[in-house]
Amino acid sequence: MAAWNGTGFPKRTQVVIIGGGPAGLLLGQLLHRSGIEAVLLERRSRDYVLGRIRAGVLESGTVDVLRRAGVGTRLDAEGIPHDGCYLSFANRGFRIDFFALAGRRVTVYGQTEITADLYGARELSGDTTIHNVENVVLEDFDSESPHVTFAPDGSGTRHRIDCDFIAGCDGFHGVSRKSFPRGTIREFERVYPFGWLGVLSETPPVNEELIYANHERGFALCSMRNPNLSRYYIQVGQGERLEDWPDTRFWDELRRRIPVSAAEALITGPSIEKSIAPLRSFVAEPMRRGRLFLAGDAAHIVPPTGAKGLNLAVSDVHYLHDALAGHYGGDSSALDRYSPRALDRVWMAVRFSWWMTNTLHRYPDQTVFDQRMQETELAHLDISEAAKRSMAENYTGLPY
């Protein structure tokens, strides 16, 4: 059990997890079920974390990991299984049948709901979560005695937790990756010259499965969170402002880009959330330095086109839990396998997301020839069972 000091904070634990999003919470839950103690530090409040709106298309492997973590009950009851998706170009579409081609499906279940399920499980476990921490510093992780210092609730008083390992699950802008010594980590990045304007509306989805649309005016996506909550996206240029996109303009533009049958069936309503997200591909490697491990967005970012962000975080956590459980179980080589195992799967997902992004989006310098090549790529996908199978295998998730 953790050793405590007189300040009300633990002074020692086995693993300190930096970041209270889905990756950190899931790692904590898996470690708890393996009898490994972890203290979780999160710089935001619980309400803030639970209020973040994120995607929720889950690979079959992600669903299996969540069930194994003991947080699959509500997912199984409320998640929406999808056996396929639709792709369109020139305002006409075709379907990719995931289950027939790959024997797997995806499940639509919001990241906010996953986070809530994991917080509920963490409360039941009794493991320590400390919110509103500031000025987190990761120290001595190249030694056998790493520790973390932080200031709780913005106070000037610093506290220290000694540990065996540190798990950096604190996202792209977090402290964990930045703590690697200069020159010990290599970063690969592609910033795309457009973003996604997303709208959340309390309206029934236009289709029972997702629609990905290539159009000469730009990309569009029709998605959903539940039978009465829809999520729609359109590609917009860099520098676009939300105030220039009233709801009426958004709905009109969405109709132009999706298949005619979907445009005619679209039910619109006031947006309850609207945002513009930039797109990038980013990978940092290795994902380990000494006793510090990176997982999720701390190590990689993918465009949302392939629905891989959350799923990659879950696969990282799967591998990291295996490594830590193996170490505590006496396998001296378990920790060394983490980074290469995780990165093999990361790069495969980065490739798939990059392919989908390039195939479906319009680039600022795109010519008529380029547009026809994209449409021909999609036409080939429509008629080739081998191409469809490859997409189905990647979209539903490559095996761990």
N, C-alpha and C positions, 0 to 999 in steps of 0.2 A: 504494500500500500504506500501511497505518497507520504512523505514526511512533511509536516506542517510547521510553520513558524508562528510567532505571536501576532503577525500582521493580518492573519486571516487568509493568506495565500500559501499554497504549497511551496516548499523549498526544494523538493526533489520528486521526480517521477521517472518513468521509463522513457516515454516519448512526449515531446512537446510538439503540438500541431499548431502551426501558424495559419490562421484563416478559418473562419466559421461558415463557409459556403458548403455546397454539397460535397466537394472533394474532402475537405477537412472533417466534416461530420461523418461521412461514410467511412473514412479511414478510422476515426475514433470508434465507430460502432463495430467494425470488423475486428479491431484490436481488442475491444472489450469482450467480444464473444470468444476470443482466443486467450483470454486471461492476461492480456498485456495492458498496463495502465497508461493512459494518455491524458494530459492536460491540454485544453484547447484555448488559444488566445485569438480574439477577434476584435478588430479596431472599431467596428460599428456596433450599434445596438441590435438586439435580436429582432425588434420590430423592423428595423431598416433592412436587415438581411431577408426577412420574410416578405418584404414589400417589393423586392426586385422582380421585375417581369422578365422572364427568360424563356427560351424555347423548350420544347418538351417532346421531341421525337426520339424514342428510346430504342436502341438496338436490342435484339433478342438477348445478347450477352449481358447487357446492362440490366435488363429485367431479371435475369438469373442471379446476378450479383446482389441486387437489392433484395430479392427473396432470401438469398443465403444470409444476408445481414439481418434478417428478421423484420424488414420494413416493406414487405410486399403485399400485405393484406389489403390496404386501401387501393394500392396500385392495381391489384387483380380485380377488385370490385368496380373501380371507377375508370381505369384506363381504357382507352379505345383502341382495340387491335386493328391494324391496317395490313391487309394482305398485298397491297400494291400502291402505286401512285400514278399520276398522269403527267405526261410531258406534252407540250404543245409548241408549234411553230406556225407562223403564217395563219394564226387564229384557228388552227385545227389541232386536235390532240389524239394521243394514243396512250394505252395503259401498259405499265410494266407490272406483271403479276409476280410479286416477290415469292409468294409461297409455292407457286407452281414451278418456278425456276430455281429457287435456292432452298426451299423447304423451311424457310424462316419468315417471320413477319416483324414489323415494328409496332410499337405501342405509343399512342399519344397520351402523355400524362405530364402536366406542367412541372417545370423545375421548382416553382414555388411550392407545389404540393409535396415533391420529394423532400425539399428542405424542411417543411413542416413535419413530415413523417420522421425524419432523422432527428430533429430537435425533440420530438416526443419520446423517441427511443433513448436519446441521451439523458433526458430527465429521469427516465425509469432506471437507467444504468447507475445513476448517482455519480458519474464521472464529472470532473470539474471543467466548467466553461467560464472563462473570464471575458466579459465584453468591455467595449470602450477603452481598450488599451492603446497607449500612444508610445512613440519613441521606442519601438521594439528593436533590440540589438541582439544579433546572433553571434555568439563568441565561442572561440576555441573548438570549433567543430572539426578542425583538422587533427585534434587530439582525442584521447579517450575520455575526456572530461568536458563535453560541451555544456554550455549553459545559455540561458536567455534572460535578458533583463528588459524591463518595461516599466512604464508609468501608468497606473490605472486611473481611469476617469479624469485624465488631464492633470492629475496632481503632480507636484514636483518631486514626490518621493519615488525612488526607483526600487523595484523588487527583482529578485533573482530566483530563477528556477534551474537547478542542475538536472541533468538528464543523461540518458544513454544516447538518444538520437533526436534529431530535429526534422520534422516533415514540413516543407514549405508548400502550403496549399493556398497561398494568399494572392493569387491572381497575377496578371501581367504587370501591374504597377506596384506589387508588393515588395517587401524588403528581402525576401528569401533569395531570389535570383541575384539581386544587386549585392548580396553579401559574398558571392563568390569572388575570390581574389582576381584582380585584373589579369587577363591573359590565360585564365584557366577554363574559360567557357567560350564556345563559339556560337554565334548567333546568325541565323539565316532568315531573311525577311523579304517579303514581297508585299508592297502596299498597293492596293488596287485603286484606280482613279475614279471611284464612284462609291456610293453608300446605299444603304437600304432605308427607305422611309417606311416605317411600320405603323399600322393602326390596329388597335384592339377595339372591338365593338360587340355589344350585347345583341348579336344577331345570329341566326342559324347559319352554319357554314354553307357555302355555295355548292359544295360537293362532299360526298362521304369520304373521299381520300384527297390527299394534297395534289394541287395542280402547280407544276413548274412551267413557266411560259417564257419562251424566247420570242421577242418581237423586235421589229426594226426601231421602235421607239424606246426599247429597253426591257429589262427583265421584270417579271412579276411572279408572285407566289401567293396562292390561296391556301391557308392553313387554318387550324382550329385549336382550341383548348378543351372545349366540351361541346355538347350539342346546342348550347345557346350562347357560346362565346367564340367569336371568330378572330383570327389574326391574319391580316393581309399586308403584303409588302410590295413596293415598287422600287425599281432602281432609280436613283437620282444622282445628279452630278455633285462633285465636290463643291463645298461652299453653299449648298442649298440651305435655306432657313425654314424652320417649322412654320413661322408666321406667314410664309408665302404659300403654304399648302393648307388652306381651309378644307374641311371635309368634302365639300362639293367637288372641288378640283381633284382631290385624291380619288374619289369614287369614279369620276368621269375618266381619269387616266387609267385606272385599273381596268375598266370595261374595255378600253381600246386594246389592251395587251393580252387579254385572256381569250380562250375560245368563245366563239359566238354563242354557243349554247349556254356556257357558264355566265357570260355577260347578261344574257336575257333572264337568267334565273337568280342573279345576284340580288340579295336583300340588303339594303344599306340602312345605316342608323348613325347616331352621334358617336364619335370616337370617345372612348373612356380613357385611352392612353395613346400617345403619339410620340414617336421618337425617330431620330436619324442615327444609324449606326454605320461607322466606317468599316471597311473590309480589309483584312490583311491576312497573309500567311506568315507564320513566325515559328521557328523552332530553335531552342537552345539545347546544346549538347556539350558535355554529358549532363545527365539529370541527377548526378550525385557528386558531392565533394566531401570526402571524409565521412563524417556522420550527419551530414546535411543532405536531404533528398528533396527534389522538386517533384510536384505532381500537379496535373491540370494546367490551368492557364498560366501558372508561374513558369512553365516550361514551354508552352506552345499555344498558338492561336490559329484557328482555321476560319475561313469565311463560313458563314452560316449556311451556304448553299447546300452542302452535303449533310447537314444536321449532325456534325461530328463533335462539336465542342464539349458538351456535357458527357457524351459517350466516351471520348478519349480520357476525360478526367476519371471516369469510373474504371476504365481499363488500367490506367496508371495506379489507381488505388488498389485494384486487384493485385497487380504485380508487387506493389510496395508492401501490402499486407503479407503476401506470401514470403517476401524477403525477410521481413521482421519476424514473422512467426517461425520461419526456418532458422533464423539466427538464434532465437530464444530456445528453439527446440534442439539446438546442437549442430546445425549445419553451418560450418564456418564459411562456406562459399556462397551462401544464399544472398548476401548483400551485394556481392559483386555482379550478380546476374540481373539486378534490378534495371539499371540504366539501359543496357543493350536490349533487354527484352521489351521494355516500354518503348524505346525509340524505334524498334523495328515496326511496331504497330502504328506509332505516331506517323512515321513517314508514309506508310501506306494510306492512311486517312488524309494526310496532307495532299498526296497525289490525287486522290479521288475528289476532294473538295476543290482543288485547283482545276481539275478537268471539268467538273460541273460548272464552276464559275466562268471559265473561258468559253464553254459551249453555250451558255445561256445569257450572258450579259453582252451589252453593246459597249464597245470601247470608244473613247473620244475620237480616235483617229481611224475608226473602222470604215472600210470602204464597202461598196456594194458587193464586191467579190467576197470580202470577209463575211458579210451577212449570208451570202449564198452558201459559203462553206459551212457555217454553223447550221444552217437549215438542212444541208445535205448530210452532215454528221447525225442530226436527229432523224432524218429520213432513213439512214442506214440502221440506226438503232431500232427504228420501227419495224424493219423487215428482217433483221438478223437476230435469230434466237441466241446465238453465241454472245453478241453484244448485250442483249437484254439480260442474259444470265450473269455476265460480268457486273453489270450495274446492280442487279438484284443482290448479288453476293456482297458487294461493297456497301450498298446502302443499308442492308439489314445487319451488317457488321461482320468483319472477318473474324475467324475464331481466335480465341486467346491462346 
